[in-house]
Amino acid sequence: MSSLPDRPRFTFLGHSTVRCDLAGGEVLLIDPWVAGNPACPDGVKELERLDAMLITHGHDDHMADAVELAKRHRPKSVVATYEICAWLSDQGVENCQGMNLGGSQQVLDLRVTQVPALHTSSINDGNRMIYGGVASGFVVRLASGYSFYHAGDTALFSDMKLIADLHTPDLAFLPIGDLFTMDPAQAAMACGFLRVPEVIPIHWGTFPALSGTPEELRRELQAREVDCRVVDLSPGSTY
């Protein structure tokens, strides 16, 4: 595991939204759902700056605030799959950098790679639901070599082993809530596939239906003898 001085400062904003403060002062936001996010504390809803956004898929609980935040802060990069970026551009969002699975691009001083997720993706456009391309996750690598993986919404899939082989992430953000994503038992298996030394659980507790908990994940890791530390962040807390 890397212990590098320029590791981002991660603030969990609830559900799957993660704020990453970089060593140079830039702010990266992953899955921008803040204003209407019931898990996001009021004290962290307002961003003083926003330099880049990554969007894993089109569902409202992952990108409902993308347009408003982009227009307010005018980030240098708004990154998502091609179809989402096309829709965002139609809404007047600037600096969209569409991509697709397997591709990488430079975002700020970061190398961002889009990786698969097993999930659906659609965009609520007024009173209709439109195609949002494929769901994805992202691996983000700093110039120092430190890397982290945000899985977005996903089921367990064995090709997470390829993410480990190709990218060797130091930290994973994994959904554990069940119903729409992996549950804690599957997330524990994912940690084994990914060979990550640390995991931050996401997509849990926002609604009663998302029943998985970090403590269950910790128990499942121990039962499977997976050497991975659970960094249990409550919404609004920072690692």
C-alpha positions as MATLAB code, in Angstrom:
seq = 'MSSLPDRPRFTFLGHSTVRCDLAGGEVLLIDPWVAGNPACPDGVKELERLDAMLITHGHDDHMADAVELAKRHRPKSVVATYEICAWLSDQGVENCQGMNLGGSQQVLDLRVTQVPALHTSSINDGNRMIYGGVASGFVVRLASGYSFYHAGDTALFSDMKLIADLHTPDLAFLPIGDLFTMDPAQAAMACGFLRVPEVIPIHWGTFPALSGTPEELRRELQAREVDCRVVDLSPGSTY';
ca = [
       0.000    0.000    0.000;
       1.222    3.474   -0.856;
       1.711    5.961    1.975;
       2.389    8.953   -0.220;
       2.112   12.560    0.949;
      -0.010   13.569   -2.038;
      -2.718   10.945   -1.540;
      -6.062   12.724   -1.985;
      -8.097   13.675    1.048;
     -11.362   11.781    0.572;
     -14.624   13.126    2.008;
     -17.630   10.826    1.845;
     -20.695   12.941    1.015;
     -23.136   10.069    1.450;
     -24.525    7.387   -0.851;
     -21.851    7.124   -3.593;
     -20.682   10.726   -3.773;
     -17.019   11.253   -2.941;
     -15.094   14.507   -2.813;
     -11.362   14.190   -3.491;
      -9.163   17.104   -2.453;
      -5.853   16.893   -4.295;
      -2.494   18.026   -2.983;
      -2.483   21.031   -5.320;
      -5.818   22.281   -3.998;
      -7.992   21.008   -6.860;
     -11.309   19.356   -6.048;
     -12.538   16.260   -7.898;
     -16.130   15.124   -7.298;
     -17.252   11.598   -8.127;
     -20.964   10.954   -8.772;
     -22.349   14.438   -8.081;
     -25.498   13.995   -5.997;
     -25.385   16.558   -3.220;
     -28.360   18.931   -2.905;
     -31.073   16.264   -2.799;
     -28.929   13.554   -1.246;
     -30.610   12.699    2.094;
     -27.379   11.208    3.417;
     -25.275   14.313    2.709;
     -24.906   16.589    5.760;
     -25.825   20.224    5.184;
     -22.363   21.381    6.214;
     -20.673   19.720    3.226;
     -23.271   20.323    0.514;
     -21.682   23.573   -0.672;
     -18.450   23.355   -2.676;
     -16.111   26.336   -2.703;
     -14.535   25.081   -5.922;
     -14.898   22.207   -8.341;
     -12.184   21.395  -10.875;
     -13.379   18.053  -12.292;
     -16.266   15.594  -12.089;
     -16.415   11.872  -12.785;
     -19.835   10.297  -13.376;
     -20.111    6.503  -13.273;
     -23.607    6.221  -14.800;
     -26.784    8.120  -15.522;
     -29.070    7.382  -12.576;
     -30.237   10.415  -10.596;
     -28.650    9.216   -7.366;
     -25.270    9.531   -9.114;
     -25.569   12.610  -11.320;
     -28.643   14.628  -10.330;
     -26.544   17.722   -9.578;
     -24.109   17.421  -12.473;
     -25.656   20.145  -14.619;
     -26.168   22.668  -11.822;
     -22.699   22.177  -10.357;
     -21.020   22.299  -13.758;
     -22.733   25.556  -14.670;
     -21.931   27.123  -11.300;
     -18.263   26.093  -11.049;
     -17.305   25.473  -14.698;
     -14.915   22.584  -13.980;
     -12.067   21.938  -16.390;
     -13.239   18.363  -17.003;
     -16.578   16.563  -16.800;
     -15.943   12.891  -17.488;
     -18.509   10.196  -18.200;
     -19.366    7.649  -20.836;
     -19.954    9.111  -24.288;
     -23.766    9.105  -24.171;
     -23.932   10.905  -20.820;
     -21.485   13.533  -22.024;
     -23.568   14.083  -25.159;
     -26.653   14.663  -23.006;
     -24.781   16.964  -20.607;
     -23.466   18.999  -23.531;
     -27.044   19.425  -24.750;
     -27.876   20.862  -21.316;
     -25.165   23.483  -21.716;
     -22.410   21.784  -19.720;
     -18.935   22.749  -20.941;
     -15.700   20.755  -21.014;
     -17.321   17.329  -21.294;
     -14.775   14.603  -21.980;
     -16.684   11.519  -23.071;
     -15.008    8.143  -23.005;
     -15.788    4.439  -22.903;
     -14.743    1.217  -21.225;
     -11.041    0.439  -21.370;
     -10.053    3.982  -22.294;
      -7.879    6.359  -20.309;
      -7.420   10.099  -20.406;
      -5.702   12.881  -18.521;
      -7.920   14.777  -16.075;
      -6.134   17.573  -14.216;
      -2.871   15.823  -13.261;
      -4.591   12.453  -12.971;
      -4.762    9.448  -15.253;
      -8.397    8.304  -15.353;
      -9.356    4.894  -16.752;
     -12.951    3.819  -17.273;
     -13.562    0.215  -16.228;
     -16.649   -2.009  -16.441;
     -19.512   -2.215  -13.980;
     -22.423   -4.654  -14.042;
     -25.386   -2.315  -13.767;
     -27.818   -0.308  -15.892;
     -27.621    3.345  -16.880;
     -30.413    5.714  -17.862;
     -31.039    9.441  -17.692;
     -34.235   11.114  -16.517;
     -34.881   13.783  -19.146;
     -38.041   15.591  -18.143;
     -40.866   13.060  -18.253;
     -38.932   10.439  -20.216;
     -36.119    8.029  -19.516;
     -33.367    7.907  -22.132;
     -30.407    5.649  -22.795;
     -27.336    6.482  -20.717;
     -24.757    4.197  -22.294;
     -23.043    1.603  -20.148;
     -22.481    1.834  -16.420;
     -18.849    2.028  -15.359;
     -16.324    2.527  -12.624;
     -13.132    4.572  -12.654;
      -9.533    3.930  -11.682;
      -7.722    7.170  -10.878;
      -3.923    7.239  -10.760;
      -1.824   10.088   -9.432;
       1.535   10.999  -10.945;
       3.139    9.550   -7.797;
       1.661    6.131   -8.583;
      -1.059    6.063   -5.920;
      -4.333    4.818   -7.394;
      -7.902    4.307   -6.265;
     -10.928    2.579   -7.755;
     -14.497    3.875   -7.517;
     -16.744    1.039   -8.617;
     -19.948    3.045   -9.044;
     -22.961    0.739   -8.838;
     -22.104   -2.837   -9.682;
     -22.695   -6.493   -9.086;
     -19.737   -8.713   -8.306;
     -17.867   -9.827  -11.425;
     -14.762  -11.947  -11.729;
     -13.000   -9.525  -14.086;
     -12.320   -7.360  -11.064;
      -9.220   -9.568  -10.998;
      -8.171   -7.875  -14.252;
      -8.597   -4.464  -12.624;
      -6.172   -5.668   -9.961;
      -3.711   -7.017  -12.532;
      -3.811   -3.899  -14.701;
      -4.126   -1.130  -12.138;
      -3.179   -2.449   -8.642;
      -5.409    0.057   -6.800;
      -4.376    1.074   -3.298;
      -7.964    1.762   -2.216;
     -11.428    0.765   -3.447;
     -14.794    2.446   -3.006;
     -17.274   -0.436   -3.226;
     -21.082   -0.523   -2.933;
     -22.419   -2.778   -0.190;
     -26.111   -1.865    0.112;
     -27.637   -4.882   -1.686;
     -30.836   -4.797   -3.826;
     -29.341   -2.610   -6.582;
     -25.681   -3.589   -6.065;
     -23.427   -6.034   -4.265;
     -24.162   -6.935   -0.663;
     -21.385   -7.111    1.976;
     -20.588  -10.776    1.232;
     -20.105  -10.069   -2.464;
     -18.163   -6.893   -1.701;
     -15.818   -8.945    0.497;
     -15.198  -11.274   -2.438;
     -14.582   -8.213   -4.600;
     -11.902   -7.047   -2.173;
     -10.216  -10.404   -2.599;
     -10.391  -10.169   -6.370;
      -9.027   -6.615   -6.309;
      -6.313   -7.356   -3.725;
      -6.819   -3.902   -2.221;
      -5.387   -3.209    1.236;
      -8.208   -0.770    2.066;
     -11.887   -0.404    1.166;
     -14.377    2.404    1.792;
     -18.000    1.175    1.666;
     -20.452    3.271   -0.394;
     -24.098    3.026   -1.527;
     -25.399    1.901    1.848;
     -27.804    3.287    4.443;
     -29.245    6.093    2.315;
     -32.624    4.358    2.182;
     -33.970    1.441    4.274;
     -33.746   -0.879    1.266;
     -29.950   -0.475    1.194;
     -29.482   -2.771    4.148;
     -25.794   -3.739    3.962;
     -23.493   -2.225    6.594;
     -19.737   -1.681    6.969;
     -19.725   -3.949   10.012;
     -21.183   -6.785    7.928;
     -18.468   -6.181    5.348;
     -15.841   -6.367    8.075;
     -17.251   -9.708    9.286;
     -17.394  -11.109    5.766;
     -13.767  -10.122    5.113;
     -12.693  -11.865    8.304;
     -14.721  -14.989    7.470;
     -13.089  -15.183    4.039;
      -9.652  -14.351    5.445;
      -9.301  -11.414    3.059;
      -6.595   -9.037    4.257;
      -8.327   -5.709    3.670;
      -9.028   -2.913    6.149;
     -12.488   -1.345    6.172;
     -12.306    2.441    6.370;
     -15.768    3.110    7.731;
     -16.684    6.691    6.850;
     -19.949    8.213    7.983;
     -21.356   10.832    5.595;
     -19.439   14.073    5.963;
     -16.319   12.450    7.378;
     -12.881   12.548    5.796;
     -10.069   10.063    5.282;
];
